[in-house]
Amino acid sequence: MKKSRNYKPYSIIVILLVLIVAFALFFSSRTTTSIDIRDNDYKTLNYGWYTYEDGQKVNLDRLPTNVGTDSQGFSRIYIELGQDFNEKEFLLLRSSLQDISVYLDDELIYSHLIADAPEHMPMASLWHIVEIDSRSEGKILSIELNSPYERFDGVINDIHYGTTGELY
């Protein structure tokens, strides 16, 4: 009587090897080294800013940048909002170990002060989401920053805007 051979374990190994090779070929053919699932539908607000130095208006080339500080270490930048701000928008700002206050036509609309943070929270660079009401076209948006660390005085990071869905 002839004994039949069981090829089942070999077929499972061959199938697994084929799947591994297929996955390896698929992922090795990708042109990027990272996978970014964000659509980046948000817009940047990095141009059109200005500041004042010694009472004179100084246009800024683009953000991020460094600007001068006043005698108390405060930096303030300004921009006239465009037509995108006829609809409600949200700003995405990053402060680098800084207090931040945001004004719309000199009315405070957002503030995060290091002194107001709970004691157990370490000081860090933070992201801030600031709501800008609709019908804000033509209004002056200003951002004031201050840091207890000299290295971060006058540091202004990129600014993005969009809907909450675009920013998150």
DSSP file (Angstrom, degrees, kcal/mol; ACC not computed):
  #  RESIDUE AA STRUCTURE BP1 BP2  ACC     N-H-->O    O-->H-N    N-H-->O    O-->H-N    TCO  KAPPA ALPHA  PHI   PSI    X-CA   Y-CA   Z-CA
    1    1 A M              0   0    0      0, 0.0     2,-0.4     0, 0.0     0, 0.0   0.000 360.0 360.0 360.0 134.2    0.0    0.0    0.0
    2    2 A K        -     0   0    0      1,-0.0     2,-0.4     0, 0.0     0, 0.0  -0.704 360.0-133.7 -91.0 132.8    1.3    3.4   -1.0
    3    3 A K        -     0   0    0     -2,-0.4     2,-0.3     1,-0.0    -1,-0.0  -0.712  19.1-134.2 -87.7 129.7    1.4    6.1    1.5
    4    4 A S        -     0   0    0     -2,-0.4     2,-0.3     1,-0.0    -1,-0.0  -0.602  17.7-126.1 -85.3 144.8    0.0    9.5    0.4
    5    5 A R        -     0   0    0     -2,-0.3     2,-0.8     2,-0.0    -1,-0.0  -0.672  12.5-131.7 -90.9 143.5    2.0   12.6    1.1
    6    6 A N        +     0   0    0     -2,-0.3     4,-0.2     1,-0.1    -1,-0.0  -0.850  26.7 174.3 -97.2 110.7    0.3   15.6    2.9
    7    7 A Y     >  +     0   0    0     -2,-0.8     4,-2.2     1,-0.2     5,-0.2   0.398  52.1 100.6 -95.2   1.0    1.2   18.8    1.0
    8    8 A K  H  > S+     0   0    0      1,-0.2     4,-2.0     2,-0.2     5,-0.2   0.914  80.1  48.8 -57.7 -49.3   -1.0   21.1    3.1
    9    9 A P  H  > S+     0   0    0      0, 0.0     4,-1.8     0, 0.0    -1,-0.2   0.886 112.6  50.0 -60.4 -35.8    1.8   22.5    5.3
   10   10 A Y  H  > S+     0   0    0     -4,-0.2     4,-2.3     1,-0.2    -2,-0.2   0.894 108.6  51.2 -69.1 -39.0    3.8   23.3    2.2
   11   11 A S  H  X S+     0   0    0     -4,-2.2     4,-2.3     2,-0.2    -1,-0.2   0.876 108.5  51.7 -67.4 -36.5    1.0   25.0    0.4
   12   12 A I  H  X S+     0   0    0     -4,-2.0     4,-2.4     2,-0.2    -1,-0.2   0.913 110.6  48.7 -65.1 -42.1    0.3   27.3    3.5
   13   13 A I  H  X S+     0   0    0     -4,-1.8     4,-2.4     2,-0.2    -2,-0.2   0.908 111.4  49.6 -63.2 -43.4    4.0   28.3    3.6
   14   14 A V  H  X S+     0   0    0     -4,-2.3     4,-2.4     2,-0.2    -2,-0.2   0.914 111.0  49.2 -63.6 -43.0    4.0   29.0   -0.2
   15   15 A I  H  X S+     0   0    0     -4,-2.3     4,-2.2     2,-0.2    -2,-0.2   0.924 111.7  48.9 -62.8 -44.6    0.8   31.2    0.1
   16   16 A L  H  X S+     0   0    0     -4,-2.4     4,-2.5     1,-0.2    -2,-0.2   0.906 111.0  50.3 -61.3 -42.5    2.3   33.1    3.1
   17   17 A L  H  X S+     0   0    0     -4,-2.4     4,-2.5     2,-0.2    -1,-0.2   0.908 109.7  50.5 -62.8 -42.1    5.6   33.7    1.1
   18   18 A V  H  X S+     0   0    0     -4,-2.4     4,-2.3     1,-0.2    -1,-0.2   0.914 111.6  48.4 -62.5 -42.7    3.6   35.0   -1.9
   19   19 A L  H  X S+     0   0    0     -4,-2.2     4,-2.6     2,-0.2     5,-0.2   0.907 111.4  49.7 -64.2 -42.2    1.7   37.4    0.3
   20   20 A I  H  X S+     0   0    0     -4,-2.5     4,-2.5     1,-0.2    -2,-0.2   0.921 112.4  47.1 -63.0 -44.0    4.8   38.6    2.0
   21   21 A V  H  X S+     0   0    0     -4,-2.5     4,-2.5     2,-0.2    -1,-0.2   0.899 111.7  51.3 -64.5 -40.7    6.5   39.2   -1.3
   22   22 A A  H  X S+     0   0    0     -4,-2.3     4,-2.4     2,-0.2    -2,-0.2   0.928 112.5  45.3 -63.4 -45.8    3.4   41.0   -2.7
   23   23 A F  H  X S+     0   0    0     -4,-2.6     4,-2.7     2,-0.2     5,-0.3   0.907 112.6  51.7 -63.0 -41.9    3.3   43.3    0.4
   24   24 A A  H  X S+     0   0    0     -4,-2.5     4,-2.0    -5,-0.2    -2,-0.2   0.917 112.0  45.9 -62.6 -43.2    7.0   44.0    0.2
   25   25 A L  H  X S+     0   0    0     -4,-2.5     4,-1.1     2,-0.2    -1,-0.2   0.904 112.9  50.8 -65.8 -41.1    6.8   44.9   -3.5
   26   26 A F  H  < S+     0   0    0     -4,-2.4     3,-0.4     1,-0.2     4,-0.2   0.948 116.2  39.0 -62.4 -49.6    3.7   47.1   -2.9
   27   27 A F  H >< S+     0   0    0     -4,-2.7     3,-0.7     1,-0.2    -1,-0.2   0.761 112.1  56.4 -76.9 -24.6    5.3   49.1   -0.1
   28   28 A S  H 3< S+     0   0    0     -4,-2.0    -1,-0.2    -5,-0.3    -2,-0.2   0.716  99.4  61.7 -77.8 -18.6    8.7   49.3   -1.6
   29   29 A S  T 3< S+     0   0    0     -4,-1.1    -1,-0.2    -3,-0.4    -2,-0.2   0.530  78.0 111.5 -83.6  -5.1    7.3   50.9   -4.7
   30   30 A R    <   -     0   0    0     -3,-0.7    -3,-0.0    -4,-0.2    -4,-0.0  -0.472  61.8-147.9 -70.7 140.2    6.0   53.9   -2.8
   31   31 A T  S    S+     0   0    0     -2,-0.2     2,-0.3     2,-0.0    -1,-0.1   0.656  73.6  67.4 -86.9 -16.0    7.9   57.1   -3.6
   32   32 A T        -     0   0    0      1,-0.1    -2,-0.1     2,-0.1     3,-0.0  -0.716  67.5-145.4-105.1 157.3    7.7   58.8   -0.2
   33   33 A T  S    S+     0   0    0     -2,-0.3     2,-0.3     1,-0.0    -1,-0.1   0.548  85.0  45.1 -94.6  -8.2    9.2   57.7    3.0
   34   34 A S  S    S-     0   0    0      2,-0.0     2,-0.6     0, 0.0    -2,-0.1  -0.955  75.1-130.9-133.4 155.0    6.3   58.9    5.2
   35   35 A I        -     0   0    0     -2,-0.3     2,-0.6    -3,-0.0    -2,-0.0  -0.923  20.6-169.1-106.3 119.0    2.6   58.5    4.9
   36   36 A D        -     0   0    0     -2,-0.6    -2,-0.0     1,-0.1     0, 0.0  -0.928  10.2-179.6-110.5 112.3    0.7   61.8    5.4
   37   37 A I        +     0   0    0     -2,-0.6     2,-0.3     2,-0.0    -1,-0.1   0.490  52.4 103.2 -91.4  -1.6   -3.0   61.3    5.8
   38   38 A R        -     0   0    0      1,-0.1    -2,-0.1     2,-0.0   128,-0.1  -0.590  61.2-152.5 -79.2 142.1   -3.7   65.0    6.2
   39   39 A D        -     0   0    0     -2,-0.3    -1,-0.1   127,-0.1   127,-0.1   0.670  23.4-141.2 -83.9 -19.9   -5.1   66.7    3.1
   40   40 A N        +     0   0    0    126,-0.2   127,-0.1     1,-0.1   126,-0.1   0.927  43.4 155.4  54.2  50.1   -3.7   70.1    4.1
   41   41 A D        +     0   0    0    125,-0.3   126,-0.1   124,-0.1   125,-0.1   0.583  39.9 103.7 -78.8 -10.7   -6.7   72.0    3.0
   42   42 A Y        -     0   0    0    124,-0.5     2,-0.3   120,-0.1   120,-0.2  -0.237  67.3-132.0 -69.1 163.5   -5.9   74.8    5.4
   43   43 A K  E     -A  161   0A   0    118,-3.2   118,-2.9     2,-0.0     2,-0.3  -0.768  13.6-120.2-113.2 159.4   -4.3   78.0    4.1
   44   44 A T  E     -A  160   0A   0     -2,-0.3   116,-0.3   116,-0.2     3,-0.1  -0.740  10.1-162.7 -99.8 151.8   -1.3   79.9    5.3
   45   45 A L        +     0   0    0    114,-3.3   115,-0.1    -2,-0.3    -1,-0.0  -0.486  50.5 123.9-124.5  57.4   -1.4   83.5    6.5
   46   46 A N        +     0   0    0     17,-0.1    17,-1.7   112,-0.1     2,-0.3   0.433  56.9  64.3-102.4  -1.9    2.4   84.1    6.3
   47   47 A Y  S    S+     0   0    0     15,-0.2    15,-0.1    -3,-0.1    14,-0.1  -0.897  84.1  39.7-123.7 152.6    2.4   87.1    4.0
   48   48 A G  S    S+     0   0    0     12,-0.5    32,-0.4    -2,-0.3    -1,-0.1   0.488  75.7 137.7  94.3   4.4    1.2   90.7    4.4
   49   49 A W        +     0   0    0     11,-0.2    11,-2.7    -3,-0.2     2,-0.3  -0.451  26.0 179.2 -81.6 155.0    2.2   91.2    8.0
   50   50 A Y  E     -DE  59  78B   0     28,-2.1    28,-3.0     9,-0.3     2,-0.3  -0.958   9.3-167.8-147.1 166.3    3.8   94.3    9.4
   51   51 A T  E     -D   58   0B   0      7,-2.3     7,-3.3    -2,-0.3     2,-0.4  -0.829  24.5-111.4-141.3 178.4    5.0   95.7   12.7
   52   52 A Y  E     -D   57   0B   0     24,-0.5     2,-0.4    -2,-0.3     5,-0.2  -0.983  25.2-178.2-121.3 131.6    6.1   99.0   14.1
   53   53 A E  E >  S-D   56   0B   0      3,-2.5     3,-1.8    -2,-0.4    17,-0.0  -0.990  78.2 -13.3-128.7 122.1    9.6   99.9   15.1
   54   54 A D  T 3  S-     0   0    0     -2,-0.4    -1,-0.1     1,-0.3     3,-0.1   0.864 129.6 -55.3  54.0  39.4   10.4  103.3   16.6
   55   55 A G  T 3  S+     0   0    0      1,-0.2     2,-0.4     0, 0.0    -1,-0.3   0.428 114.8 117.0  78.4  -1.3    6.9  104.4   15.5
   56   56 A Q  E <   -D   53   0B   0     -3,-1.8    -3,-2.5     2,-0.0     2,-0.3  -0.844  69.1-119.0-104.4 135.3    7.6  103.5   11.8
   57   57 A K  E     -D   52   0B   0     -2,-0.4     2,-0.5    -5,-0.2    -5,-0.2  -0.541  30.0-167.4 -70.4 130.4    5.6  100.8   10.0
   58   58 A V  E     -D   51   0B   0     -7,-3.3    -7,-2.3    -2,-0.3     2,-0.2  -0.974  12.8-140.3-124.8 116.4    7.9   97.9    8.9
   59   59 A N  E     -D   50   0B   0     -2,-0.5     2,-0.4    -9,-0.2    -9,-0.3  -0.533  15.9-137.2 -74.3 138.7    6.6   95.3    6.4
   60   60 A L        -     0   0    0    -11,-2.7   -12,-0.5    -2,-0.2   -11,-0.2  -0.803   3.6-141.3 -96.8 138.3    7.6   91.7    7.1
   61   61 A D  S    S-     0   0    0     -2,-0.4   -13,-0.3     1,-0.3     2,-0.3   0.967  70.1 -44.7 -61.7 -53.8    8.7   89.6    4.2
   62   62 A R  S    S-     0   0    0    -15,-0.1    -1,-0.3     2,-0.1   -15,-0.2  -0.974  71.0 -65.5-169.2 163.7    7.0   86.4    5.4
   63   63 A L  S    S+     0   0    0    -17,-1.7     2,-0.1    -2,-0.3    94,-0.1  -0.800  94.8  58.0-100.4 149.5    6.5   84.3    8.5
   64   64 A P  S    S+     0   0    0      0, 0.0     2,-0.3     0, 0.0    93,-0.2   0.521  83.1 127.8 -73.8 154.6    8.2   82.6   10.3
   65   65 A T  E     -I  156   0C   0     91,-2.2    91,-2.9    -2,-0.1     2,-0.4  -0.939  55.7-109.9-159.1 176.5   10.4   85.4   11.3
   66   66 A N  E     -I  155   0C   0     -2,-0.3     2,-0.3    89,-0.2    89,-0.2  -0.973  32.7-173.8-117.3 137.7   11.9   87.3   14.2
   67   67 A V        -     0   0    0     87,-2.2    10,-0.0    -2,-0.4    -2,-0.0  -0.845  29.4 -92.5-125.8 165.1   10.9   90.8   15.0
   68   68 A G        -     0   0    0     -2,-0.3     2,-0.3     8,-0.1     8,-0.3  -0.235  36.1-135.5 -70.9 164.2   12.1   93.4   17.5
   69   69 A T        -     0   0    0      6,-0.1     6,-0.2     1,-0.1    -1,-0.1  -0.838  13.6-117.6-119.1 158.7   10.6   93.8   21.0
   70   70 A D    >   -     0   0    0      4,-2.4     3,-2.0    -2,-0.3    -1,-0.1  -0.156  50.1 -79.6 -81.9-173.4    9.6   96.9   22.9
   71   71 A S  T 3  S+     0   0    0      1,-0.3    -1,-0.1     2,-0.1    -2,-0.0   0.712 133.1  49.1 -65.1 -19.9   11.2   97.9   26.2
   72   72 A Q  T 3  S-     0   0    0      2,-0.1    -1,-0.3    74,-0.0     0, 0.0   0.343 122.5-102.5 -99.6   5.8    9.1   95.3   28.1
   73   73 A G  S <  S+     0   0    0     -3,-2.0    74,-0.5     1,-0.3     2,-0.3   0.602  73.6 141.9  88.1  12.1    9.9   92.5   25.8
   74   74 A F  E     - F   0 146B   0     72,-0.1    -4,-2.4    79,-0.1     2,-0.4  -0.688  32.2-164.1 -91.1 141.0    6.6   92.4   23.8
   75   75 A S  E     - F   0 145B   0     70,-2.7    70,-2.8    -2,-0.3     2,-0.4  -0.952   7.7-174.5-116.8 141.6    6.4   91.8   20.1
   76   76 A R  E     - F   0 144B   0     -2,-0.4   -24,-0.5    -8,-0.3     2,-0.3  -0.991   4.0-173.3-140.9 131.8    3.3   92.7   18.1
   77   77 A I  E     - F   0 143B   0     66,-2.2    66,-2.1    -2,-0.4     2,-0.3  -0.877   8.2-157.6-121.7 157.1    2.5   92.0   14.4
   78   78 A Y  E     +EF  50 142B   0    -28,-3.0   -28,-2.1    -2,-0.3     2,-0.3  -0.930  12.3 175.3-134.9 151.8   -0.5   93.2   12.4
   79   79 A I  E     - F   0 141B   0     62,-1.9    62,-2.9    -2,-0.3     2,-0.6  -0.964  29.8-127.4-153.3 143.5   -2.4   92.2    9.2
   80   80 A E  E     - F   0 140B   0    -32,-0.4    60,-0.2    -2,-0.3     2,-0.1  -0.832  38.8-122.3 -88.5 124.9   -5.5   93.4    7.5
   81   81 A L        -     0   0    0     58,-2.8    57,-3.0    -2,-0.6    58,-0.1  -0.426  25.5-140.7 -73.4 140.3   -7.7   90.4    6.9
   82   82 A G    >   -     0   0    0     55,-0.2     3,-1.7    -2,-0.1    57,-0.1  -0.080  37.8 -75.0 -89.1-170.1   -8.8   89.6    3.4
   83   83 A Q  G >  S+     0   0    0      1,-0.3     3,-1.9     2,-0.2     4,-0.3   0.694 118.2  75.3 -66.5 -20.9  -12.0   88.4    1.8
   84   84 A D  G >  S+     0   0    0      1,-0.3     3,-1.1     2,-0.1    -1,-0.3   0.788  88.0  64.9 -58.1 -24.4  -11.6   84.8    3.1
   85   85 A F  G <  S+     0   0    0     -3,-1.7    51,-2.9     1,-0.2    52,-0.4   0.216  71.5  89.3 -91.0  16.3  -12.5   86.2    6.5
   86   86 A N  G <  S+     0   0    0     -3,-1.9    49,-1.1    49,-0.3     2,-0.3   0.718  91.6  54.6 -73.8 -22.9  -16.1   87.1    5.4
   87   87 A E  S <  S-     0   0    0     -3,-1.1     2,-0.2    -4,-0.3    49,-0.2  -0.726 112.2 -85.5-102.7 158.1  -16.8   83.5    6.5
   88   88 A K        +     0   0    0     -2,-0.3     2,-0.3    46,-0.1    45,-0.2  -0.461  57.1 175.8 -64.5 130.9  -16.0   82.2   10.0
   89   89 A E  E     -B  132   0A   0     43,-2.0    43,-3.3    -2,-0.2     2,-0.4  -0.864  23.4-137.3-131.2 164.9  -12.4   81.0   10.1
   90   90 A F  E     -BC 131 162A   0     72,-2.3    72,-1.8    -2,-0.3     2,-0.3  -0.988  13.2-141.4-126.2 137.0  -10.0   79.6   12.7
   91   91 A L  E     -BC 130 161A   0     39,-3.1    39,-2.1    -2,-0.4     2,-0.6  -0.752   4.6-153.0 -93.5 143.8   -6.4   80.5   13.1
   92   92 A L  E     +BC 129 160A   0     68,-3.1    68,-2.0    -2,-0.3     2,-0.3  -0.963  26.5 171.9-115.9 111.1   -3.8   77.8   14.0
   93   93 A L  E     -BC 128 159A   0     35,-2.7    35,-3.3    -2,-0.6     2,-0.5  -0.856  22.8-151.7-120.7 151.1   -0.9   79.5   15.8
   94   94 A R  E     -B  127   0A   0     64,-0.5    63,-0.5    -2,-0.3     2,-0.5  -0.991   6.9-160.4-124.3 127.9    2.1   78.2   17.7
   95   95 A S  E     -B  126   0A   0     31,-2.5    31,-2.0    -2,-0.5     2,-1.0  -0.897  13.2-141.9-104.6 135.6    3.8   80.1   20.5
   96   96 A S  S    S-     0   0    0     -2,-0.5    29,-0.2    59,-0.3    59,-0.1  -0.784  77.4 -44.0-100.1  93.0    7.3   79.2   21.4
   97   97 A L  S    S+     0   0    0     -2,-1.0    52,-0.4    27,-0.3     2,-0.3   0.910 113.7 127.1  51.2  47.3    7.5   79.4   25.2
   98   98 A Q        -     0   0    0     26,-0.3     2,-0.3    49,-0.2    49,-0.3  -0.930  67.4-117.8-134.6 151.5    5.6   82.6   24.9
   99   99 A D  E     -G  146   0B   0     47,-3.7    47,-1.6    -2,-0.3     2,-0.4  -0.656  39.2-160.2 -75.2 146.4    2.5   84.4   26.2
  100  100 A I  E     +GH 145 112B   0     12,-2.3    12,-2.8    -2,-0.3     2,-0.4  -0.999  18.1 178.9-137.4 136.8    0.2   85.1   23.4
  101  101 A S  E     -GH 144 111B   0     43,-2.2    43,-3.1    -2,-0.4     2,-0.4  -1.000  11.8-158.2-133.2 135.6   -2.7   87.6   22.9
  102  102 A V  E     -GH 143 110B   0      8,-3.1     7,-3.0    -2,-0.4     8,-1.4  -0.956  10.1-171.2-118.9 131.7   -4.8   87.9   19.8
  103  103 A Y  E     -GH 142 108B   0     39,-3.1    39,-2.6    -2,-0.4     2,-0.5  -0.923  15.7-159.1-122.8 144.6   -6.7   91.1   19.0
  104  104 A L  E >  S-GH 141 107B   0      3,-2.4     3,-1.3    -2,-0.4    37,-0.2  -0.973  90.0 -17.5-122.1 114.4   -9.2   91.9   16.2
  105  105 A D  T 3  S-     0   0    0     35,-3.5    -1,-0.1    -2,-0.5    36,-0.1   0.929 129.7 -54.5  49.9  49.3   -9.5   95.7   15.7
  106  106 A D  T 3  S+     0   0    0     34,-0.4     2,-0.5     1,-0.2    -1,-0.2   0.562 112.0 123.2  64.4  12.7   -7.8   96.1   19.2
  107  107 A E  E <   -H  104   0B   0     -3,-1.3    -3,-2.4     2,-0.0     2,-0.3  -0.919  68.1-120.1-102.9 124.4  -10.4   93.9   20.9
  108  108 A L  E     +H  103   0B   0     -2,-0.5    -5,-0.3    -5,-0.2     3,-0.1  -0.451  40.9 164.2 -64.4 122.3   -8.9   91.0   22.8
  109  109 A I  E     +     0   0B   0     -7,-3.0     2,-0.3     1,-0.4    22,-0.2   0.539  64.9  14.3-115.0 -13.5  -10.3   87.7   21.3
  110  110 A Y  E     +H  102   0B   0     -8,-1.4    -8,-3.1    20,-0.1    -1,-0.4  -0.962  59.3 173.1-161.0 143.0   -7.9   85.2   22.7
  111  111 A S  E     -H  101   0B   0     -2,-0.3     2,-0.4   -10,-0.2   -10,-0.2  -0.970  10.4-178.1-153.3 138.1   -5.1   85.0   25.3
  112  112 A H  E     -H  100   0B   0    -12,-2.8   -12,-2.3    -2,-0.3     2,-0.4  -0.920  14.9-173.0-136.1 111.1   -2.9   82.4   26.8
  113  113 A L    >>  -     0   0    0     -2,-0.4     3,-1.1   -14,-0.2     4,-0.6  -0.872  26.4-139.7-108.9 135.9   -0.6   83.5   29.5
  114  114 A I  G >4 S+     0   0    0     -2,-0.4     3,-1.3     1,-0.3    -1,-0.1   0.876 104.0  59.0 -58.4 -39.1    2.0   81.3   31.1
  115  115 A A  G 34 S+     0   0    0      1,-0.3    -1,-0.3    -3,-0.1     4,-0.0   0.759 101.9  55.1 -64.1 -24.6    1.2   82.7   34.5
  116  116 A D  G <4 S+     0   0    0     -3,-1.1    -1,-0.3     2,-0.1    -2,-0.2   0.596  86.5 101.3 -84.2 -11.6   -2.4   81.5   34.2
  117  117 A A  S << S-     0   0    0     -3,-1.3     6,-0.0    -4,-0.6    -5,-0.0  -0.410  88.3 -92.5 -73.0 148.9   -1.4   77.9   33.5
  118  118 A P    >   -     0   0    0      0, 0.0     3,-1.6     0, 0.0    -1,-0.1  -0.280  34.0-118.8 -58.8 147.5   -1.6   75.4   36.3
  119  119 A E  T 3  S+     0   0    0      1,-0.3    -2,-0.1    -3,-0.1    -3,-0.0   0.821 111.1  58.0 -59.0 -33.6    1.6   75.0   38.3
  120  120 A H  T 3  S+     0   0    0      2,-0.1    -1,-0.3     0, 0.0    -3,-0.0   0.628  86.6  93.5 -76.3 -11.3    2.0   71.3   37.4
  121  121 A M  S <  S-     0   0    0     -3,-1.6     2,-0.1     1,-0.0    -4,-0.0  -0.699  76.6-131.2 -84.1 127.0    1.9   72.1   33.7
  122  122 A P        -     0   0    0      0, 0.0     2,-0.3     0, 0.0    -2,-0.1  -0.435  26.9-103.8 -72.8 151.4    5.4   72.5   32.2
  123  123 A M        +     0   0    0     -2,-0.1     2,-0.3   -26,-0.0    -9,-0.0  -0.571  58.2 154.0 -73.0 135.3    6.1   75.5   30.0
  124  124 A A        -     0   0    0     -2,-0.3     2,-0.4   -26,-0.1   -26,-0.3  -0.952  52.2 -82.2-153.0 167.8    6.1   74.4   26.4
  125  125 A S        -     0   0    0     -2,-0.3     2,-0.3   -29,-0.2   -29,-0.2  -0.678  57.2-162.6 -73.8 134.5    5.6   75.5   22.9
  126  126 A L  E     -B   95   0A   0    -31,-2.0   -31,-2.5    -2,-0.4     2,-0.4  -0.890  21.3-132.4-127.5 151.2    1.9   75.3   22.3
  127  127 A W  E     -B   94   0A   0     -2,-0.3     2,-0.4   -33,-0.2   -33,-0.2  -0.843  26.2-163.8 -96.7 139.4   -0.6   75.3   19.4
  128  128 A H  E     -B   93   0A   0    -35,-3.3   -35,-2.7    -2,-0.4     2,-0.5  -0.978  12.2-154.9-126.9 137.1   -3.6   77.6   19.7
  129  129 A I  E     -B   92   0A   0     -2,-0.4     2,-0.5   -37,-0.2   -37,-0.2  -0.965  17.5-172.1-111.0 122.0   -6.8   77.6   17.7
  130  130 A V  E     -B   91   0A   0    -39,-2.1   -39,-3.1    -2,-0.5     2,-0.4  -0.960  17.3-135.1-121.4 124.6   -8.4   81.0   17.6
  131  131 A E  E     -B   90   0A   0     -2,-0.5     2,-0.5   -41,-0.2   -41,-0.2  -0.622  14.0-162.8 -80.2 131.5  -11.9   81.6   16.2
  132  132 A I  E     -B   89   0A   0    -43,-3.3   -43,-2.0    -2,-0.4     4,-0.1  -0.971  21.9-127.8-114.0 118.0  -12.3   84.6   13.8
  133  133 A D        -     0   0    0     -2,-0.5     3,-0.3   -45,-0.2   -46,-0.1  -0.150  29.3 -95.5 -61.9 156.5  -15.9   85.6   13.4
  134  134 A S  S    S+     0   0    0      1,-0.2   -47,-0.2   -46,-0.1   -48,-0.2  -0.208 106.6  42.3 -64.6 165.9  -17.5   86.0    9.9
  135  135 A R  S    S+     0   0    0    -49,-1.1   -49,-0.3   -52,-0.1    -1,-0.2   0.842  74.0 127.4  61.2  37.3  -17.6   89.5    8.4
  136  136 A S    >   +     0   0    0    -51,-2.9     3,-2.1    -3,-0.3   -55,-0.3   0.367  26.7 130.3-102.1   3.5  -14.0   90.2    9.5
  137  137 A E  T 3  S+     0   0    0    -52,-0.4   -55,-0.2     1,-0.3   -54,-0.1  -0.346  76.1  18.6 -57.5 135.2  -12.7   91.2    6.1
  138  138 A G  T 3  S+     0   0    0    -57,-3.0    -1,-0.3     1,-0.3     2,-0.1   0.270  96.6 123.5  86.9 -11.2  -10.9   94.6    6.4
  139  139 A K    <   -     0   0    0     -3,-2.1   -58,-2.8   -57,-0.1     2,-0.6  -0.467  66.3-114.1 -79.8 156.7  -10.4   94.3   10.1
  140  140 A I  E     -F   80   0B   0    -60,-0.2   -35,-3.5    -2,-0.1     2,-0.5  -0.826  26.3-162.3 -95.5 118.9   -6.9   94.5   11.6
  141  141 A L  E     -FG  79 104B   0    -62,-2.9   -62,-1.9    -2,-0.6     2,-0.4  -0.852  12.3-176.4 -95.6 131.5   -5.7   91.3   13.3
  142  142 A S  E     -FG  78 103B   0    -39,-2.6   -39,-3.1    -2,-0.5     2,-0.5  -0.986  13.2-159.3-132.4 146.5   -2.8   91.7   15.7
  143  143 A I  E     -FG  77 102B   0    -66,-2.1   -66,-2.2    -2,-0.4     2,-0.5  -0.985   5.7-163.1-125.5 127.7   -0.9   89.1   17.6
  144  144 A E  E     -FG  76 101B   0    -43,-3.1   -43,-2.2    -2,-0.5     2,-0.3  -0.945  10.3-176.2-115.1 131.1    1.2   90.1   20.7
  145  145 A L  E     +FG  75 100B   0    -70,-2.8   -70,-2.7    -2,-0.5     2,-0.3  -0.938   8.2 174.0-127.9 148.2    3.9   87.7   22.0
  146  146 A N  E     -FG  74  99B   0    -47,-1.6   -47,-3.7    -2,-0.3   -72,-0.1  -0.975   7.2-168.8-151.9 138.8    6.1   87.8   25.1
  147  147 A S        -     0   0    0    -74,-0.5   -49,-0.2    -2,-0.3   -50,-0.1  -0.982  26.4-144.2-130.5 141.8    8.6   85.3   26.5
  148  148 A P  S    S+     0   0    0      0, 0.0     2,-0.6     0, 0.0   -50,-0.1   0.586  89.8  78.3 -74.8  -7.4   10.4   85.1   29.8
  149  149 A Y  S >  S-     0   0    0    -52,-0.4     3,-1.7     1,-0.1     4,-0.5  -0.901  75.5-147.1-106.5 122.0   13.3   83.6   27.8
  150  150 A E  G >  S+     0   0    0     -2,-0.6     3,-1.3     1,-0.3    -1,-0.1   0.834  96.1  64.1 -55.2 -35.9   15.4   86.0   25.7
  151  151 A R  G 3  S+     0   0    0      1,-0.3    -1,-0.3    -3,-0.1    -2,-0.0   0.789 106.3  43.5 -61.1 -27.7   16.0   83.4   23.0
  152  152 A F  G X  S+     0   0    0     -3,-1.7     3,-1.5   -55,-0.1    -1,-0.3   0.379  81.8 122.2-102.7   3.4   12.3   83.4   22.2
  153  153 A D  T <  S+     0   0    0     -3,-1.3     3,-0.1    -4,-0.5   -79,-0.1  -0.501  86.2   6.5 -63.1 128.7   11.7   87.1   22.3
  154  154 A G  T 3  S+     0   0    0    -81,-0.3   -87,-2.2     1,-0.2     2,-0.5   0.506  88.6 146.2  78.9   4.3   10.3   88.2   18.9
  155  155 A V  E <   -I   66   0C   0     -3,-1.5     2,-0.5   -89,-0.2   -59,-0.3  -0.654  24.7-174.8 -78.6 122.7    9.9   84.7   17.5
  156  156 A I  E     -I   65   0C   0    -91,-2.9   -91,-2.2    -2,-0.5     2,-0.1  -0.980   7.6-158.8-120.3 120.0    6.9   84.5   15.2
  157  157 A N        -     0   0    0    -63,-0.5   -62,-0.0    -2,-0.5   -92,-0.0  -0.331  35.1 -68.9 -90.3 174.0    6.0   81.1   13.8
  158  158 A D        -     0   0    0    -95,-0.1   -64,-0.5    -2,-0.1     2,-0.4  -0.196  46.6-146.9 -55.4 152.8    3.9   80.2   10.7
  159  159 A I  E     - C   0  93A   0    -66,-0.1  -114,-3.3   -96,-0.1     2,-0.3  -0.998  15.6-175.3-129.0 130.9    0.2   80.9   10.9
  160  160 A H  E     -AC  44  92A   0    -68,-2.0   -68,-3.1    -2,-0.4     2,-0.3  -0.824   1.1-170.9-119.4 158.9   -2.5   78.8    9.2
  161  161 A Y  E     +AC  43  91A   0   -118,-2.9  -118,-3.2    -2,-0.3     2,-0.3  -0.990  25.1 104.7-149.3 159.5   -6.2   79.2    8.9
  162  162 A G  E     - C   0  90A   0    -72,-1.8   -72,-2.3    -2,-0.3     2,-0.1  -0.971  68.8 -41.7 164.1-164.5   -9.3   77.3    7.8
  163  163 A T     >  -     0   0    0     -2,-0.3     4,-1.9   -74,-0.2     3,-0.3  -0.405  60.2-104.6 -81.3 167.5  -12.2   75.5    9.2
  164  164 A T  H  > S+     0   0    0      1,-0.2     4,-2.3     2,-0.2    -1,-0.1   0.884 123.2  55.4 -61.5 -36.1  -11.8   73.3   12.2
  165  165 A G  H  4 S+     0   0    0      1,-0.2    -1,-0.2     2,-0.2  -124,-0.1   0.854 108.9  46.9 -64.6 -33.9  -12.1   70.3    9.9
  166  166 A E  H  4 S+     0   0    0     -3,-0.3  -124,-0.5     1,-0.2  -125,-0.3   0.825 115.8  44.8 -75.8 -31.8   -9.2   71.6    7.8
  167  167 A L  H  <        0   0    0     -4,-1.9    -2,-0.2     1,-0.2    -1,-0.2   0.808 360.0 360.0 -84.1 -30.7   -7.0   72.4   10.8
  168  168 A Y     <        0   0    0     -4,-2.3    -1,-0.2    -5,-0.2    -2,-0.1   0.471 360.0 360.0 -83.6 360.0   -7.5   69.2   12.8
